[in-house]
Amino acid sequence: MIEWDKVLTEDELQTAEILRFKIIDQKYIDLTRQSGEINFGCAEIYAKPPSDFSKGNYDKDEGLFARVSKDNHKYIKEQEDKYKHDLIKIENGKLIDLKLYSVMNIPTFCYYALFADDPEINYSVEQIVNEEATLHKLVIPFGNKIINDFSNGPFGIVWFQNNDDFYSSIKLTLGRENIFSILSKRIEYVDRIDKEWICPDDHPMELFYKDDSFSYQKEKRLIITDEIANFSASKVKNKVVKINISKENVYEVKSSSLEIAINYYTKLYES
C-alpha cells in the first residue's frame, strides 16, 4: 500500500481524480521519451488475442453493446435492419454478441485513474487547512497484477500529474487536426459473462463498460467521436492517433513493485 498526504475539499472527496498513470512495457520507454508522444488505440485492437505483452488490453467483449439469446429473433432482426453492414454478430454459445464496426474503430485512450471516492481508499484527517480544505492521509492498496498485465518485466510509467494540464494537452494536440469531439468517462464494471446484457446508453457509450473481472484496472477512457478520426476511414492508417506528452513524465521503474514506484512518484509530485 502507499500513504499519501493530500489536501482535499469536501467536494473533492466525492469527485476528485487523485491519481492517473499509464503502464508501458520497458521497450517503449525510450521511444516514448524521444517522441514525446503516446498513442490512442481502439476496441477492435483490444478485442484481439494479444501477440505480445499487452494481455491487460485484451478483452474479447470490447465494444459489446448487446448480448442476447439466439432465440431473441425480433431484437436481432431490429439491429440487422437498423445497422446493416455496420453490425458485427459473434456466436457465443446459446447467446449472440452484437457490436458495431464503426464503434470498434473509435480512437480510444485508456489509463489507470484512482478517484477519491474509491471504496478501497482509507482516509484519516491530519490537519484542517481552512474552512473548505483538509489535509488527509490517504492509504491506498496496490497489487502487482496490473503490472503483469501490461509488462513482462521492468516497466515504465507515463505519469499524468495534473488533470487539467493532461486534458488541455490532449485537446490542444487534437485541435490541430480539427478534432474536437472527445468523451471522457470512468469505466463502469458490470456482470455480463454468459448472460444477456444490453448497454443502457446510446452508442458509443458501450466503450465505457467492461466486465467485473477487469475492475482492478480502475480504468478511465477518452474516446474521439469525430468521424474524421475514426479508424474505419480509409485515409486513417495504422489505427493510431498520437498526442503530445511531457517527456519528463515518462519514468523507468527499476523496482518490480508498483507500490514502491507510486510511492516514489507521489512524493516527487508533492515536492
C-alpha positions as CSV (number, residue, x, y, z in Angstrom):
1,M,0.0,0.0,0.0
2,I,1.0,3.6,-0.4
3,E,0.5,6.5,2.0
4,W,-0.1,9.9,0.5
5,D,-0.7,13.3,2.3
6,K,-3.1,15.3,0.1
7,V,-5.3,18.4,0.7
8,L,-8.8,17.8,-0.4
9,T,-12.1,19.8,-0.1
10,E,-15.3,18.0,0.8
11,D,-16.4,18.2,-2.8
12,E,-13.1,16.7,-4.0
13,L,-13.5,13.8,-1.5
14,Q,-16.5,12.8,-3.6
15,T,-15.3,13.5,-7.2
16,A,-11.6,14.2,-7.4
17,E,-9.4,12.2,-9.8
18,I,-6.3,12.0,-7.5
19,L,-4.0,9.6,-9.3
20,R,-3.6,8.8,-13.0
21,F,-0.9,7.0,-15.0
22,K,-0.4,4.5,-17.8
23,I,1.9,1.5,-17.6
24,I,4.0,0.8,-20.6
25,D,6.5,-2.0,-21.4
26,Q,10.1,-1.2,-20.9
27,K,10.9,-1.5,-24.6
28,Y,8.7,1.5,-25.3
29,I,10.1,3.8,-22.7
30,D,13.0,5.3,-24.8
31,L,10.7,5.6,-27.8
32,T,8.1,7.4,-25.8
33,R,10.6,9.8,-24.3
34,Q,12.2,10.6,-27.6
35,S,8.9,11.2,-29.5
36,G,7.1,12.9,-26.6
37,E,4.0,11.1,-28.0
38,I,1.6,8.5,-26.9
39,N,-1.0,6.6,-28.9
40,F,-4.7,6.1,-29.0
41,G,-5.8,2.5,-29.8
42,C,-9.3,1.2,-30.5
43,A,-11.6,-1.6,-29.3
44,E,-11.0,-3.6,-32.5
45,I,-7.4,-4.0,-31.4
46,Y,-8.2,-4.6,-27.8
47,A,-10.6,-7.4,-28.7
48,K,-7.9,-9.4,-30.5
49,P,-5.9,-12.0,-28.5
50,P,-2.6,-10.4,-27.5
51,S,0.5,-11.4,-29.5
52,D,2.9,-9.6,-27.2
53,F,3.0,-8.2,-23.6
54,S,-0.3,-6.3,-23.6
55,K,-2.6,-9.0,-22.2
56,G,-4.1,-6.4,-19.9
57,N,-5.5,-4.7,-23.0
58,Y,-7.2,-7.9,-24.3
59,D,-10.9,-8.2,-23.7
60,K,-12.9,-10.1,-26.3
61,D,-16.0,-8.2,-25.2
62,E,-14.7,-4.8,-26.1
63,G,-17.3,-2.7,-27.9
64,L,-20.1,-5.1,-26.9
65,F,-23.5,-3.3,-27.0
66,A,-25.8,-6.3,-26.7
67,R,-25.6,-9.9,-25.7
68,V,-28.9,-11.7,-26.2
69,S,-30.3,-15.2,-26.6
70,K,-30.1,-16.6,-30.2
71,D,-33.9,-17.1,-29.8
72,N,-34.4,-13.3,-29.5
73,H,-35.1,-13.1,-33.2
74,K,-37.1,-9.9,-33.0
75,Y,-34.3,-7.9,-31.3
76,I,-31.6,-9.3,-33.6
77,K,-33.6,-8.6,-36.7
78,E,-34.2,-5.0,-35.5
79,Q,-30.5,-4.5,-35.1
80,E,-29.8,-6.0,-38.5
81,D,-32.3,-3.7,-40.2
82,K,-31.0,-0.6,-38.3
83,Y,-27.3,-1.1,-38.7
84,K,-27.0,-3.3,-41.8
85,H,-23.3,-3.7,-42.7
86,D,-22.1,-1.9,-39.6
87,L,-23.4,-4.7,-37.4
88,I,-21.0,-7.4,-36.1
89,K,-22.6,-10.6,-34.9
90,I,-20.5,-13.1,-32.9
91,E,-21.6,-16.6,-31.9
92,N,-21.3,-17.1,-28.1
93,G,-22.8,-20.5,-27.2
94,K,-26.6,-20.0,-26.8
95,L,-26.1,-16.3,-27.0
96,I,-25.1,-13.9,-29.7
97,D,-22.9,-10.8,-29.2
98,L,-23.6,-7.6,-31.1
99,K,-21.0,-4.9,-31.9
100,L,-20.7,-2.0,-34.3
101,Y,-17.7,-1.8,-36.6
102,S,-17.8,2.0,-36.5
103,V,-17.7,2.0,-32.7
104,M,-15.0,-0.7,-32.6
105,N,-12.8,1.7,-34.6
106,I,-13.3,4.8,-32.5
107,P,-9.9,6.1,-31.2
108,T,-9.6,5.2,-27.6
109,F,-7.1,6.1,-24.9
110,C,-7.0,4.1,-21.7
111,Y,-5.3,4.8,-18.4
112,Y,-5.4,4.0,-14.7
113,A,-7.4,6.5,-12.7
114,L,-7.9,6.5,-9.0
115,F,-10.8,8.6,-7.6
116,A,-11.2,9.9,-4.1
117,D,-14.5,8.0,-3.7
118,D,-12.9,4.6,-4.4
119,P,-14.0,2.3,-1.6
120,E,-10.5,0.8,-1.2
121,I,-9.0,4.1,0.0
122,N,-8.8,4.7,3.7
123,Y,-8.7,8.3,5.0
124,S,-7.5,9.9,8.2
125,V,-7.7,13.7,8.9
126,E,-4.3,15.1,9.6
127,Q,-4.9,18.9,9.6
128,I,-7.6,21.4,9.0
129,V,-6.1,23.7,6.3
130,N,-9.0,26.2,6.1
131,E,-12.8,26.2,6.2
132,E,-13.1,24.3,2.9
133,A,-10.0,22.1,2.7
134,T,-8.5,19.4,5.0
135,L,-5.1,17.6,4.8
136,H,-5.9,13.9,4.6
137,K,-3.6,10.9,4.8
138,L,-4.7,8.5,2.0
139,V,-3.9,4.8,2.4
140,I,-4.2,3.2,-1.0
141,P,-3.7,-0.6,-1.5
142,F,-1.9,-1.7,-4.7
143,G,-1.2,-5.1,-6.2
144,N,1.2,-6.0,-9.0
145,K,-1.4,-7.8,-11.1
146,I,-1.8,-4.7,-13.2
147,I,1.9,-4.7,-13.9
148,N,1.8,-8.3,-15.1
149,D,-1.0,-7.4,-17.4
150,F,1.0,-4.8,-19.3
151,S,4.6,-5.8,-19.0
152,N,6.7,-8.9,-18.9
153,G,9.4,-7.5,-16.6
154,P,10.7,-4.0,-15.8
155,F,8.2,-1.4,-16.9
156,G,7.6,2.3,-17.4
157,I,5.0,4.7,-16.1
158,V,3.6,7.6,-18.1
159,W,2.7,9.9,-15.2
160,F,-0.1,12.4,-15.7
161,Q,0.4,14.7,-12.7
162,N,-2.0,17.5,-13.3
163,N,-5.5,16.6,-14.5
164,D,-6.2,20.0,-16.2
165,D,-2.8,20.0,-18.0
166,F,-3.4,16.5,-19.2
167,Y,-6.7,17.2,-20.8
168,S,-5.5,20.6,-22.1
169,S,-2.6,18.9,-23.8
170,I,-4.9,16.3,-25.4
171,K,-7.4,18.9,-26.6
172,L,-4.6,21.2,-28.0
173,T,-2.9,18.3,-29.9
174,L,-6.2,17.0,-31.4
175,G,-7.4,20.5,-32.1
176,R,-4.5,21.0,-34.6
177,E,-6.0,18.1,-36.6
178,N,-9.5,19.7,-36.4
179,I,-10.6,17.0,-33.9
180,F,-12.8,18.5,-31.2
181,S,-15.3,15.8,-30.1
182,I,-13.9,14.0,-27.1
183,L,-15.8,12.0,-24.5
184,S,-14.1,11.0,-21.1
185,K,-15.5,8.7,-18.5
186,R,-14.6,6.1,-15.9
187,I,-15.2,2.5,-17.0
188,E,-18.3,1.0,-15.4
189,Y,-17.8,-2.6,-14.5
190,V,-20.8,-5.0,-14.9
191,D,-21.6,-8.6,-14.6
192,R,-22.3,-9.8,-18.2
193,I,-20.3,-13.1,-18.7
194,D,-22.5,-15.8,-20.1
195,K,-25.7,-13.8,-19.6
196,E,-27.9,-11.4,-21.5
197,W,-26.9,-7.8,-21.3
198,I,-27.8,-4.7,-23.4
199,C,-26.0,-1.4,-22.9
200,P,-28.3,1.1,-21.2
201,D,-26.8,4.0,-23.0
202,D,-26.7,5.2,-26.7
203,H,-23.7,4.5,-28.9
204,P,-20.8,4.8,-28.5
205,M,-21.1,4.6,-24.7
206,E,-20.7,0.8,-24.8
207,L,-17.0,1.6,-24.9
208,F,-17.2,2.7,-21.2
209,Y,-18.5,-0.8,-20.0
210,K,-16.4,-3.8,-19.1
211,D,-16.8,-7.0,-17.2
212,D,-16.3,-7.0,-13.4
213,S,-13.2,-9.2,-13.8
214,F,-11.3,-6.1,-15.0
215,S,-12.4,-3.8,-12.1
216,Y,-8.9,-3.9,-10.5
217,Q,-7.6,-2.0,-13.5
218,K,-9.6,1.1,-12.4
219,E,-9.7,2.3,-16.0
220,K,-10.7,5.6,-17.4
221,R,-11.0,6.3,-21.1
222,L,-11.1,9.1,-23.6
223,I,-12.6,8.5,-26.9
224,I,-12.7,10.6,-30.1
225,T,-16.1,10.7,-31.7
226,D,-15.3,12.9,-34.7
227,E,-15.9,10.8,-37.8
228,I,-12.7,12.2,-39.4
229,A,-10.6,10.4,-36.8
230,N,-12.4,7.0,-36.9
231,F,-10.0,4.3,-37.8
232,S,-12.5,2.7,-40.2
233,A,-11.9,5.6,-42.6
234,S,-9.6,4.6,-45.4
235,K,-7.4,7.6,-45.0
236,V,-6.6,6.7,-41.4
237,K,-3.5,4.4,-41.3
238,N,-2.2,2.0,-38.7
239,K,-5.1,2.7,-36.3
240,V,-3.1,5.2,-34.3
241,V,-3.8,8.8,-33.1
242,K,-0.8,10.4,-31.4
243,I,-1.0,13.0,-28.6
244,N,1.9,15.0,-27.1
245,I,3.0,14.5,-23.6
246,S,5.8,15.9,-21.4
247,K,8.9,13.8,-21.8
248,E,9.7,14.4,-18.2
249,N,6.6,12.4,-17.2
250,V,7.9,9.2,-18.6
251,Y,9.7,7.2,-16.0
252,E,11.5,3.9,-16.0
253,V,10.7,1.9,-12.9
254,K,13.6,-0.1,-11.5
255,S,11.6,-1.9,-8.9
256,S,9.1,-4.6,-9.8
257,S,6.8,-3.3,-7.2
258,L,4.1,-0.9,-8.3
259,E,3.6,0.3,-4.7
260,I,7.3,1.4,-4.4
261,A,7.1,3.2,-7.8
262,I,3.8,5.0,-7.0
263,N,5.2,5.9,-3.5
264,Y,8.2,7.5,-5.1
265,Y,6.3,9.5,-7.8
266,T,3.7,10.7,-5.4
267,K,6.4,12.1,-3.2
268,L,8.1,13.6,-6.3
269,Y,4.8,15.2,-7.2
270,E,4.4,16.6,-3.8
271,S,7.8,18.2,-3.9
